[in-house]
Structure formats: structure tokens, C-alpha cells
Amino acid sequence: MKKKYRVCKNYEFSSIIQKRKFIKTSAFVFYYQPKKEEHARVGISVGKKLGNAVERNKVKRQVRSMIDALYTFDEWYDTILIVRPVYQKQTYQHCLGELESSKRKLDEKRQGKEKK
């Protein structure tokens, strides 16, 4: 995932989370808002409950590879992806499936708004 596709600044994370539009799964919480730039951006947050810095960085690398596989970055939303501690107890494939289904739900929400 290229750096231009990342949400990096703390105030950007805060503004997306404060909108309080989210989808929860067992391994992730997705906060989203309409994109502000030409392309979609994703921020990843991994809490200290998941382990030490080495473990957290490993989880971030895995989640980035999932995002690279699923996102085209022409989506209509910016996303903050918060990883829950349950992530480590599940397989990579299961978490990838959860990420894919959540992305599908967000896309369906947009299509539902366009139909109205």
C-alpha cells in the first residue's frame, strides 16, 4: 500500500472516528467517511493489547497485504481500520473474508443511497 493511500495524521484519524459511522466484525472495526481527496485512503490502528511492537507491526503488515488484495483505492470512502485482539486467534483467510464482506457492505450502502 503506497503512502499516498494511507491516513497518517492524528487529526485525520480523529475526524473520521468522530463521524461515528462504523461497521463491526469480530476482528475489525471500520470507521468510514466520504473521501476528501481524489483517491480513497486507509488508516490502520493496532492497540497494545495485541502484543509488543514486533507483533503489532506484523499485524499491520498482514492487514496492509489484505488491503492491497481487496482495495482499488477508487472507493467512495476513507477508512480507519481498528484491529481487535481476536484477530490473532483467527486465521489469515478468515480475517481476509471478514475484510472483504465489510468492504462489500460499505459498497452496498453507497449503492443504496444512489437508488434513493
Secondary structure, DSSP 8 states (H G I E B T S, - for coil): --GGGB---HHHHHHHHHT--EEE-SSEEEEEEE-SSSS--EEEEE-GGG-SHHHHHHHHHHHHHHHHHH--S-SSEEEEEEE-GGGGGS-HHHHHHHHHHHHHHHHHHHHHHHH-
